[in-house]
Amino acid sequence: MSGHSKWATTKHKKAVVDAKRGKLFAKLIKNIEVAARMGGADIDGNPTLFDAIQKAKKSSVPNKNIDSAVKRGGGLEAGGADYETIMYEGYGPNGVAVLIECLTDNRNRAASDVRVAMTRNGGSMADPGSVSYLFNRKGVVLLPKGELSEDDVLETVLDAGAEEVNDLGESFEIISEATDMVAVRTALQAAGIDYDSADSNFLPTMQVELDEEGARKIFKLIDALEDSDDVQNVFANFDVSDEVMEKVDA
C-alpha cells in the first residue's frame, strides 16, 4: 500500500489546514452521529464511537460540535438525519478498481453525485460485486512515528492480532483483521503510545502500478468523488511509487 497509504495520509493532513477543512469536519461529525445512533451515546460501551471521536479530535474538530453530534445520534438532541450506508463500485482511469462508500440521507442525490464525478473524470460505474471482490475489509490504525521504531510497534500490537506494520515515512500503519482493530488500538493505549486514527477500511488484494500521468488522473477522480457531501470514503487499488509521488507533489 506504500504510495497509496502515504498519499492518503498526506492528503488528510493537508485537508486539516486548507479549504477542504469544512468538508472534512462535516464527514467526521457525520461518522460520530451514525456511530452514536448505531451503538448508543456511551463512549465506553461503543468502540466505534470512541474511534470516530478520537479521529475528529485529532483533526481539530471543536469539542462542542463533537458533543452535539453524539447527542443527535444518541437521540438526546433533536435534528439528527437518518443516514444510510451505500457502496458504489466502478473503474477509474487505467482500469483502477474503485469502491465508493456513501453515508447519505438522500439515495438519489448520492447516486447522481457519484455518477457525475465518475463520468467527468474518466471513470465508469460497475455492477455490484464486480469490483468489491478485489478488496478485503481490514482494521487500519495510523500512528505518528516520533521516537518509535517499527520493532517497538510490532512488539506492542502483535499479540493483539496485528498482521503487519508498514513504515509510511512520518507515520506507521498497522493492519489487522477488522474484528481485531479495537484490540490493537487498546494495546497501543495500554503501552502509552499515541495514535491518530483507527478505521475499518477496504484494502485491495492486488494493485495497479501507476505512472505520473495515471496518478494525476486517479487523484483527480478521487478528489471529485470526495467533493460530494454524501461520499464518506473512496478506496482504490492503485499503487504509486515514492518517485512518482514526489513528481505529483511537485
Backbone as CSV, one residue per row, in Angstrom:
resi,resn,N_x,N_y,N_z,CA_x,CA_y,CA_z,C_x,C_y,C_z
1,MET,0.829,-1.215,0.000,0.000,0.000,0.000,0.859,1.259,0.000
2,SER,2.190,1.111,-0.123,3.118,2.234,0.100,2.609,3.585,-0.400
3,GLY,2.614,3.753,-1.729,2.261,5.061,-2.281,0.856,5.490,-1.924
4,HIS,-0.072,4.528,-1.975,-1.475,4.852,-1.737,-1.694,5.336,-0.308
5,SER,-1.169,4.593,0.654,-1.356,4.963,2.066,-0.683,6.291,2.378
6,LYS,0.509,6.451,1.822,1.269,7.672,2.079,0.497,8.870,1.539
7,TRP,-0.036,8.681,0.328,-0.804,9.761,-0.311,-2.045,10.090,0.515
8,ALA,-2.747,9.056,0.960,-3.978,9.277,1.736,-3.677,10.017,3.040
9,THR,-2.571,9.642,3.682,-2.193,10.276,4.954,-1.825,11.737,4.748
10,THR,-1.017,12.007,3.722,-0.591,13.382,3.432,-1.796,14.238,3.082
11,LYS,-2.692,13.656,2.281,-3.869,14.397,1.828,-4.755,14.769,3.013
12,HIS,-4.889,13.824,3.957,-5.704,14.081,5.149,-5.104,15.247,5.946
13,LYS,-3.761,15.228,6.089,-3.080,16.307,6.825,-3.328,17.651,6.157
14,LYS,-3.246,17.651,4.812,-3.457,18.899,4.067,-4.879,19.399,4.261
15,ALA,-5.831,18.468,4.240,-7.242,18.852,4.376,-7.500,19.551,5.708
16,VAL,-6.743,19.163,6.720,-6.932,19.762,8.048,-6.554,21.242,8.029
17,VAL,-5.631,21.627,7.132,-5.199,23.033,7.140,-5.738,23.858,5.976
18,ASP,-6.268,23.214,4.928,-6.675,24.030,3.783,-8.193,24.140,3.638
19,ALA,-8.613,24.527,2.437,-10.025,24.845,2.185,-10.958,23.656,2.352
20,LYS,-10.422,22.437,2.317,-11.307,21.264,2.426,-11.642,20.953,3.884
21,ARG,-11.144,21.769,4.783,-11.333,21.516,6.204,-12.812,21.382,6.584
22,GLY,-13.645,22.291,6.047,-15.086,22.259,6.353,-15.719,20.944,5.941
23,LYS,-15.338,20.457,4.751,-15.880,19.178,4.249,-15.415,18.026,5.132
24,LEU,-14.122,18.067,5.505,-13.560,17.004,6.350,-14.298,16.985,7.695
25,PHE,-14.489,18.162,8.304,-15.197,18.262,9.581,-16.594,17.657,9.460
26,ALA,-17.305,18.021,8.387,-18.681,17.537,8.201,-18.716,16.009,8.133
27,LYS,-17.741,15.416,7.454,-17.709,13.952,7.321,-17.377,13.282,8.653
28,LEU,-16.461,13.889,9.405,-16.089,13.319,10.708,-17.258,13.410,11.688
29,ILE,-18.004,14.510,11.626,-19.158,14.701,12.508,-20.272,13.710,12.151
30,LYS,-20.446,13.484,10.845,-21.460,12.521,10.383,-21.114,11.127,10.909
31,ASN,-19.826,10.780,10.864,-19.358,9.490,11.395,-19.739,9.315,12.854
32,ILE,-19.550,10.381,13.633,-19.849,10.351,15.073,-21.351,10.146,15.293
33,GLU,-22.138,10.919,14.529,-23.596,10.840,14.678,-24.104,9.424,14.386
34,VAL,-23.600,8.833,13.305,-24.040,7.482,12.918,-23.581,6.445,13.946
35,ALA,-22.326,6.584,14.430,-21.806,5.641,15.432,-22.651,5.693,16.709
36,ALA,-23.060,6.905,17.115,-23.883,7.055,18.327,-25.280,6.474,18.107
37,ARG,-25.803,6.637,16.890,-27.134,6.082,16.611,-27.097,4.560,16.625
38,MET,-26.041,3.991,16.039,-25.948,2.531,15.923,-25.657,1.855,17.260
39,GLY,-24.750,2.469,18.058,-24.295,1.771,19.264,-24.520,2.490,20.577
40,GLY,-25.258,3.612,20.529,-25.527,4.357,21.753,-24.486,5.428,22.027
41,ALA,-24.861,6.394,22.879,-24.023,7.576,23.115,-22.955,7.362,24.188
42,ASP,-22.913,6.167,24.785,-21.911,5.904,25.837,-20.592,5.463,25.190
43,ILE,-19.583,6.314,25.305,-18.297,6.047,24.635,-17.658,4.756,25.136
44,ASP,-17.762,4.486,26.420,-17.116,3.290,27.000,-17.689,1.999,26.429
45,GLY,-18.975,2.037,26.077,-19.595,0.817,25.566,-19.700,0.786,24.052
46,ASN,-19.126,1.790,23.392,-19.268,1.902,21.941,-17.912,2.233,21.297
47,PRO,-17.098,1.180,20.997,-15.760,1.422,20.449,-15.756,2.178,19.122
48,THR,-16.806,1.978,18.299,-16.866,2.697,17.015,-16.998,4.193,17.253
49,LEU,-17.809,4.548,18.251,-17.983,5.961,18.604,-16.675,6.518,19.163
50,PHE,-16.017,5.741,20.011,-14.732,6.165,20.584,-13.755,6.522,19.463
51,ASP,-13.655,5.627,18.455,-12.714,5.850,17.354,-13.100,7.057,16.498
52,ALA,-14.401,7.229,16.289,-14.875,8.367,15.485,-14.552,9.689,16.188
53,ILE,-14.715,9.712,17.519,-14.419,10.930,18.288,-12.914,11.206,18.308
54,GLN,-12.140,10.143,18.498,-10.684,10.268,18.524,-10.178,10.901,17.224
55,LYS,-10.699,10.401,16.098,-10.262,10.892,14.789,-10.650,12.368,14.613
56,ALA,-11.855,12.707,15.046,-12.320,14.094,14.923,-11.465,15.031,15.763
57,LYS,-11.135,14.597,16.979,-10.294,15.432,17.856,-8.906,15.643,17.251
58,LYS,-8.344,14.568,16.686,-7.020,14.657,16.066,-7.028,15.600,14.868
59,SER,-8.221,15.765,14.268,-8.336,16.653,13.106,-8.826,18.047,13.510
60,SER,-8.790,18.319,14.824,-9.136,19.647,15.374,-10.602,20.046,15.226
61,VAL,-11.502,19.075,15.173,-12.935,19.408,15.180,-13.267,19.931,16.585
62,PRO,-13.945,21.078,16.688,-14.250,21.651,18.019,-15.080,20.688,18.886
63,ASN,-14.773,20.676,20.173,-15.452,19.763,21.115,-16.966,19.938,21.129
64,LYS,-17.429,21.192,21.006,-18.889,21.415,21.062,-19.590,20.754,19.865
65,ASN,-18.930,20.749,18.700,-19.501,20.076,17.522,-19.553,18.564,17.734
66,ILE,-18.489,18.046,18.370,-18.435,16.608,18.658,-19.551,16.226,19.635
67,ASP,-19.700,16.997,20.711,-20.734,16.715,21.722,-22.140,16.749,21.115
68,SER,-22.381,17.752,20.266,-23.696,17.864,19.614,-23.983,16.651,18.744
69,ALA,-22.967,16.202,18.002,-23.148,15.045,17.108,-23.478,13.794,17.913
70,VAL,-22.809,13.620,19.053,-23.081,12.459,19.921,-24.526,12.523,20.418
71,LYS,-24.945,13.719,20.836,-26.314,13.872,21.367,-27.363,13.645,20.281
72,ARG,-27.116,14.194,19.085,-28.068,13.999,17.971,-28.175,12.517,17.632
73,GLY,-27.040,11.868,17.514,-27.018,10.443,17.158,-27.663,9.585,18.226
74,GLY,-27.413,9.946,19.484,-27.950,9.157,20.597,-29.388,9.491,20.931
75,GLY,-29.985,10.435,20.166,-31.389,10.797,20.385,-31.603,11.711,21.570
76,LEU,-30.495,12.327,22.067,-30.606,13.211,23.239,-30.842,14.665,22.808
77,GLU,-30.752,14.906,21.503,-30.940,16.258,20.967,-31.620,16.106,19.610
78,ALA,-32.516,17.032,19.283,-33.244,16.933,18.008,-32.330,17.263,16.827
79,GLY,-32.761,16.838,15.640,-32.065,17.292,14.428,-31.186,16.267,13.745
80,GLY,-31.156,15.042,14.248,-30.324,14.023,13.603,-30.965,13.540,12.307
81,ALA,-30.142,13.348,11.277,-30.672,12.841,9.994,-30.624,11.316,9.996
82,ASP,-31.405,10.726,9.099,-31.431,9.265,9.018,-30.486,8.809,7.909
83,TYR,-29.211,8.623,8.249,-28.208,8.270,7.238,-28.194,6.766,6.966
84,GLU,-27.955,6.413,5.706,-27.733,5.003,5.374,-26.410,4.891,4.610
85,THR,-25.769,3.729,4.742,-24.524,3.483,4.031,-24.828,2.800,2.707
86,ILE,-24.278,3.352,1.630,-24.441,2.740,0.301,-23.055,2.622,-0.328
87,MET,-22.770,1.455,-0.919,-21.496,1.263,-1.616,-21.730,1.292,-3.120
88,TYR,-20.924,2.085,-3.818,-20.940,2.068,-5.285,-19.609,1.508,-5.771
89,GLU,-19.646,0.871,-6.934,-18.433,0.276,-7.492,-18.194,0.818,-8.893
90,GLY,-16.918,0.915,-9.258,-16.629,1.422,-10.589,-15.166,1.241,-10.951
91,TYR,-14.834,1.742,-12.133,-13.438,1.713,-12.598,-12.992,3.126,-12.898
92,GLY,-11.764,3.452,-12.483,-11.187,4.741,-12.804,-10.291,4.603,-14.021
93,PRO,-9.551,5.676,-14.377,-8.589,5.599,-15.470,-7.591,4.454,-15.234
94,ASN,-7.042,3.892,-16.293,-6.059,2.793,-16.221,-6.626,1.517,-15.604
95,GLY,-7.968,1.393,-15.595,-8.581,0.169,-15.070,-8.481,0.007,-13.565
96,VAL,-8.239,1.130,-12.852,-8.157,1.076,-11.385,-9.553,0.799,-10.815
97,ALA,-9.654,-0.202,-9.928,-10.932,-0.536,-9.287,-11.215,0.479,-8.174
98,VAL,-12.452,0.963,-8.122,-12.819,1.997,-7.153,-14.069,1.576,-6.372
99,LEU,-13.979,1.644,-5.043,-15.136,1.410,-4.161,-15.480,2.742,-3.513
100,ILE,-16.743,3.135,-3.601,-17.148,4.437,-3.070,-18.171,4.211,-1.969
101,GLU,-17.811,4.620,-0.752,-18.695,4.420,0.400,-19.412,5.731,0.714
102,CYS,-20.746,5.704,0.608,-21.541,6.902,0.874,-22.297,6.756,2.189
103,LEU,-22.448,7.867,2.862,-23.263,7.937,4.067,-24.244,9.063,3.780
104,THR,-25.489,8.726,3.492,-26.389,9.749,2.956,-27.799,9.650,3.514
105,ASP,-28.506,10.774,3.482,-29.929,10.780,3.823,-30.752,10.979,2.540
106,ASN,-30.064,10.891,1.381,-30.763,11.054,0.104,-30.075,10.178,-0.949
107,ARG,-30.616,8.997,-1.114,-30.019,7.985,-2.005,-29.866,8.485,-3.452
108,ASN,-30.893,9.188,-3.957,-30.847,9.659,-5.347,-29.749,10.692,-5.562
109,ARG,-29.617,11.614,-4.601,-28.572,12.645,-4.722,-27.191,11.999,-4.710
110,ALA,-26.998,11.035,-3.803,-25.701,10.357,-3.689,-25.350,9.650,-4.996
111,ALA,-26.313,8.914,-5.553,-26.073,8.173,-6.794,-25.725,9.119,-7.930
112,SER,-26.447,10.236,-8.000,-26.217,11.213,-9.063,-24.831,11.849,-8.925
113,ASP,-24.460,12.251,-7.710,-23.131,12.858,-7.455,-22.004,11.920,-7.878
114,VAL,-22.138,10.660,-7.477,-21.089,9.670,-7.769,-20.976,9.453,-9.275
115,ARG,-22.121,9.311,-9.929,-22.127,9.059,-11.376,-21.478,10.225,-12.141
116,VAL,-21.856,11.441,-11.769,-21.318,12.636,-12.449,-19.802,12.727,-12.250
117,ALA,-19.345,12.533,-11.005,-17.897,12.614,-10.724,-17.138,11.553,-11.515
118,MET,-17.694,10.348,-11.594,-17.030,9.258,-12.325,-16.945,9.570,-13.816
119,THR,-18.090,9.917,-14.435,-18.097,10.090,-15.890,-17.295,11.314,-16.331
120,ARG,-17.249,12.346,-15.491,-16.499,13.551,-15.881,-14.985,13.394,-15.712
121,ASN,-14.582,12.350,-15.002,-13.150,12.200,-14.701,-12.580,10.863,-15.167
122,GLY,-13.122,10.385,-16.276,-12.540,9.198,-16.910,-12.879,7.881,-16.230
123,GLY,-13.913,7.889,-15.393,-14.304,6.655,-14.709,-15.600,6.103,-15.282
124,SER,-15.962,4.911,-14.854,-17.246,4.337,-15.265,-17.809,3.517,-14.105
125,MET,-19.126,3.497,-13.994,-19.776,2.735,-12.927,-19.754,1.247,-13.275
126,ALA,-19.774,0.410,-12.258,-19.773,-1.047,-12.482,-20.892,-1.682,-11.659
127,ASP,-21.271,-2.897,-12.033,-22.339,-3.604,-11.316,-21.876,-3.999,-9.915
128,PRO,-22.810,-4.074,-8.949,-22.458,-4.511,-7.599,-21.758,-5.876,-7.628
129,GLY,-20.645,-5.988,-6.923,-19.917,-7.252,-6.845,-18.800,-7.394,-7.858
130,SER,-18.799,-6.532,-8.897,-17.792,-6.694,-9.951,-16.432,-6.124,-9.561
131,VAL,-16.394,-5.304,-8.522,-15.143,-4.677,-8.075,-14.830,-5.052,-6.622
132,SER,-15.885,-5.192,-5.807,-15.683,-5.383,-4.356,-14.898,-6.645,-4.015
133,TYR,-14.928,-7.654,-4.901,-14.193,-8.898,-4.610,-12.677,-8.671,-4.594
134,LEU,-12.231,-7.526,-5.134,-10.792,-7.217,-5.165,-10.305,-6.579,-3.861
135,PHE,-11.212,-6.425,-2.890,-10.869,-5.763,-1.621,-11.246,-6.644,-0.428
136,ASN,-10.505,-6.497,0.662,-10.856,-7.127,1.943,-11.033,-6.036,2.984
137,ARG,-12.004,-6.212,3.887,-12.155,-5.232,4.969,-11.114,-5.510,6.036
138,LYS,-10.350,-4.495,6.388,-9.276,-4.631,7.377,-9.319,-3.469,8.377
139,GLY,-8.746,-3.719,9.550,-8.566,-2.643,10.508,-7.263,-1.922,10.187
140,VAL,-7.307,-0.587,10.151,-6.103,0.201,9.849,-5.920,1.248,10.945
141,VAL,-4.821,1.140,11.671,-4.503,2.117,12.714,-3.275,2.903,12.270
142,LEU,-3.377,4.226,12.308,-2.248,5.083,11.934,-1.698,5.765,13.177
143,LEU,-0.368,5.772,13.304,0.218,6.475,14.442,1.461,7.245,14.019
144,PRO,1.675,8.417,14.634,2.871,9.193,14.309,4.115,8.451,14.786
145,LYS,5.191,8.562,13.999,6.402,7.816,14.311,7.066,8.274,15.608
146,GLY,7.287,9.569,15.720,8.002,10.082,16.901,9.314,9.348,17.101
147,GLU,9.534,8.854,18.305,10.778,8.139,18.638,10.638,6.626,18.441
148,LEU,9.480,6.190,17.974,9.215,4.748,17.904,9.924,4.081,16.724
149,SER,10.353,2.837,16.950,10.873,2.035,15.836,9.775,1.070,15.413
150,GLU,9.945,0.480,14.239,8.960,-0.488,13.730,8.845,-1.671,14.706
151,ASP,9.991,-2.076,15.274,10.002,-3.197,16.235,9.208,-2.872,17.501
152,ASP,9.353,-1.620,17.987,8.585,-1.194,19.175,7.089,-1.398,18.937
153,VAL,6.646,-0.941,17.774,5.219,-1.001,17.450,4.779,-2.458,17.306
154,LEU,5.578,-3.230,16.565,5.241,-4.633,16.304,5.127,-5.415,17.614
155,GLU,6.082,-5.176,18.503,6.097,-5.861,19.802,4.819,-5.569,20.592
156,THR,4.367,-4.311,20.501,3.188,-3.882,21.263,1.899,-4.501,20.742
157,VAL,1.790,-4.636,19.415,0.488,-4.991,18.841,0.369,-6.422,18.300
158,LEU,1.492,-7.134,18.261,1.474,-8.471,17.654,0.489,-9.416,18.343
159,ASP,0.523,-9.457,19.671,-0.373,-10.355,20.409,-1.837,-9.925,20.335
160,ALA,-2.060,-8.668,19.932,-3.444,-8.165,19.850,-4.085,-8.490,18.504
161,GLY,-3.303,-9.116,17.607,-3.886,-9.508,16.319,-3.397,-8.725,15.114
162,ALA,-2.367,-7.882,15.296,-1.842,-7.124,14.151,-1.207,-8.081,13.145
163,GLU,-1.423,-7.818,11.863,-0.865,-8.675,10.816,0.417,-8.087,10.233
164,GLU,0.445,-6.760,10.091,1.664,-6.127,9.579,1.761,-4.682,10.030
165,VAL,2.998,-4.191,10.066,3.248,-2.785,10.370,4.006,-2.198,9.189
166,ASN,3.469,-1.139,8.582,4.113,-0.512,7.426,4.669,0.859,7.788
167,ASP,5.860,1.144,7.284,6.507,2.436,7.507,6.082,3.385,6.391
168,LEU,5.349,4.454,6.736,4.868,5.405,5.720,5.672,6.700,5.711
169,GLY,6.882,6.673,6.283,7.678,7.900,6.299,7.544,8.595,7.643
170,GLU,6.463,9.391,7.804,6.279,10.111,9.075,5.407,9.332,10.053
171,SER,4.793,8.262,9.559,3.895,7.511,10.443,3.986,6.013,10.177
172,PHE,3.424,5.236,11.088,3.312,3.783,10.912,1.845,3.437,10.671
173,GLU,1.632,2.417,9.856,0.290,1.919,9.577,0.237,0.475,10.061
174,ILE,-0.734,0.190,10.940,-0.883,-1.178,11.457,-2.125,-1.792,10.826
175,ILE,-1.932,-2.941,10.169,-3.051,-3.642,9.521,-3.432,-4.854,10.361
176,SER,-4.747,-5.043,10.535,-5.238,-6.234,11.253,-6.566,-6.646,10.626
177,GLU,-7.107,-7.767,11.080,-8.492,-8.074,10.718,-9.356,-6.958,11.315
178,ALA,-10.456,-6.624,10.642,-11.324,-5.546,11.141,-11.794,-5.838,12.565
179,THR,-12.011,-7.139,12.865,-12.509,-7.523,14.188,-11.446,-7.383,15.284
180,ASP,-10.164,-7.276,14.888,-9.081,-7.139,15.881,-8.644,-5.689,16.088
181,MET,-9.254,-4.766,15.351,-8.782,-3.382,15.394,-8.877,-2.745,16.788
182,VAL,-9.992,-2.992,17.477,-10.157,-2.406,18.819,-9.085,-2.958,19.760
183,ALA,-8.794,-4.265,19.647,-7.754,-4.872,20.489,-6.386,-4.256,20.191
184,VAL,-6.119,-3.977,18.924,-4.828,-3.378,18.530,-4.684,-1.984,19.123
185,ARG,-5.706,-1.154,18.966,-5.563,0.206,19.498,-5.610,0.236,21.032
186,THR,-6.286,-0.761,21.632,-6.283,-0.862,23.100,-4.880,-1.219,23.589
187,ALA,-4.179,-2.085,22.844,-2.795,-2.446,23.199,-1.882,-1.225,23.111
188,LEU,-2.094,-0.384,22.109,-1.302,0.854,21.970,-1.569,1.775,23.159
189,GLN,-2.859,1.924,23.500,-3.228,2.790,24.637,-2.585,2.288,25.928
190,ALA,-2.638,0.972,26.122,-2.076,0.384,27.347,-0.576,0.624,27.436
191,ALA,0.080,0.694,26.266,1.532,0.926,26.244,1.871,2.422,26.241
192,GLY,0.820,3.255,26.302,1.038,4.704,26.313,1.472,5.265,24.967
193,ILE,1.119,4.551,23.883,1.501,5.011,22.545,0.317,5.746,21.899
194,ASP,0.575,6.974,21.484,-0.465,7.819,20.902,-0.712,7.410,19.452
195,TYR,-1.970,7.347,19.030,-2.257,7.026,17.626,-3.210,8.077,17.047
196,ASP,-3.204,8.204,15.730,-4.014,9.235,15.077,-5.419,8.769,14.740
197,SER,-5.541,7.549,14.211,-6.870,7.079,13.811,-6.921,5.565,13.775
198,ALA,-8.118,5.033,13.970,-8.372,3.589,13.858,-9.637,3.442,13.023
199,ASP,-9.487,2.879,11.836,-10.621,2.781,10.908,-10.757,1.379,10.358
200,SER,-11.973,1.055,9.964,-12.217,-0.188,9.240,-12.264,0.190,7.756
201,ASN,-11.241,-0.217,6.997,-11.109,0.192,5.594,-11.129,-1.005,4.654
202,PHE,-11.353,-0.728,3.381,-11.243,-1.771,2.367,-9.855,-1.685,1.723
203,LEU,-9.062,-2.737,1.877,-7.719,-2.749,1.293,-7.699,-3.689,0.088
204,PRO,-7.018,-3.277,-0.988,-7.006,-4.107,-2.197,-6.136,-5.352,-2.043
205,THR,-6.547,-6.430,-2.709,-5.754,-7.663,-2.682,-4.722,-7.663,-3.813
206,MET,-4.948,-6.847,-4.846,-3.952,-6.685,-5.911,-3.973,-5.224,-6.353
207,GLN,-2.843,-4.745,-6.902,-2.761,-3.318,-7.207,-2.314,-3.031,-8.627
208,VAL,-2.737,-1.864,-9.112,-2.331,-1.389,-10.432,-1.254,-0.324,-10.217
209,GLU,-0.074,-0.565,-10.755,1.045,0.381,-10.624,0.820,1.537,-11.603
210,LEU,0.875,2.780,-11.113,0.599,3.933,-11.972,1.833,4.801,-12.207
211,ASP,1.921,5.362,-13.424,2.966,6.354,-13.690,2.422,7.726,-13.291
212,GLU,3.207,8.779,-13.579,2.818,10.121,-13.114,1.470,10.549,-13.694
213,GLU,1.270,10.330,-14.992,0.014,10.744,-15.640,-1.177,9.970,-15.064
214,GLY,-0.985,8.648,-14.903,-2.047,7.819,-14.333,-2.384,8.239,-12.912
215,ALA,-1.338,8.574,-12.143,-1.541,9.000,-10.747,-2.339,10.300,-10.700
216,ARG,-1.964,11.248,-11.554,-2.687,12.533,-11.571,-4.171,12.328,-11.896
217,LYS,-4.437,11.428,-12.855,-5.832,11.176,-13.257,-6.642,10.559,-12.114
218,ILE,-6.065,9.564,-11.437,-6.831,8.898,-10.374,-7.005,9.829,-9.172
219,PHE,-6.002,10.667,-8.875,-6.136,11.615,-7.762,-7.244,12.627,-8.069
220,LYS,-7.318,13.037,-9.343,-8.349,13.998,-9.752,-9.745,13.377,-9.592
221,LEU,-9.871,12.112,-9.976,-11.154,11.417,-9.845,-11.550,11.297,-8.364
222,ILE,-10.597,10.876,-7.526,-10.909,10.694,-6.097,-11.275,12.027,-5.453
223,ASP,-10.556,13.095,-5.823,-10.892,14.429,-5.296,-12.313,14.823,-5.677
224,ALA,-12.688,14.545,-6.940,-14.035,14.892,-7.417,-15.090,14.104,-6.648
225,LEU,-14.824,12.823,-6.400,-15.767,11.999,-5.632,-15.885,12.505,-4.191
226,GLU,-14.740,12.786,-3.579,-14.749,13.207,-2.167,-15.331,14.601,-1.983
227,ASP,-15.494,15.321,-3.094,-16.085,16.650,-3.024,-17.576,16.574,-2.705
228,SER,-18.173,15.411,-2.945,-19.595,15.232,-2.630,-19.760,15.047,-1.124
229,ASP,-20.739,15.754,-0.562,-21.002,15.643,0.885,-21.443,14.238,1.273
230,ASP,-21.994,13.502,0.304,-22.506,12.163,0.607,-21.409,11.095,0.603
231,VAL,-20.298,11.379,-0.060,-19.225,10.382,-0.160,-18.359,10.445,1.102
232,GLN,-18.308,9.326,1.817,-17.574,9.276,3.077,-16.140,8.789,2.866
233,ASN,-15.980,7.756,2.036,-14.649,7.188,1.771,-14.551,6.701,0.338
234,VAL,-13.346,6.784,-0.215,-13.087,6.201,-1.535,-11.894,5.253,-1.387
235,PHE,-12.072,4.008,-1.827,-10.991,3.021,-1.778,-10.654,2.633,-3.213
236,ALA,-9.367,2.533,-3.527,-8.976,2.209,-4.903,-7.732,1.332,-4.884
237,ASN,-7.564,0.497,-5.926,-6.458,-0.469,-5.883,-5.258,-0.036,-6.722
238,PHE,-4.853,1.242,-6.554,-3.667,1.691,-7.282,-2.469,1.734,-6.348
239,ASP,-1.285,1.669,-6.936,-0.070,1.910,-6.161,0.779,2.908,-6.920
240,VAL,1.408,3.801,-6.178,2.245,4.837,-6.764,3.585,4.806,-6.046
241,SER,4.665,4.721,-6.807,5.989,4.678,-6.179,6.321,6.029,-5.549
242,ASP,7.264,6.038,-4.622,7.672,7.289,-3.969,8.179,8.305,-4.997
243,GLU,8.868,7.811,-6.031,9.423,8.713,-7.053,8.288,9.431,-7.796
244,VAL,7.274,8.647,-8.192,6.123,9.253,-8.904,5.400,10.217,-7.973
245,MET,5.247,9.820,-6.711,4.563,10.650,-5.710,5.243,12.025,-5.596
246,GLU,6.579,12.014,-5.578,7.330,13.279,-5.476,7.066,14.177,-6.678
247,LYS,7.001,13.575,-7.862,6.731,14.352,-9.097,5.337,14.969,-9.034
248,VAL,4.374,14.168,-8.581,2.993,14.662,-8.492,2.893,15.808,-7.480
249,ASP,3.540,15.631,-6.330,3.532,16.658,-5.278,4.197,17.950,-5.751
250,ALA,5.244,17.795,-6.555,5.992,18.986,-7.034,5.117,19.826,-7.958
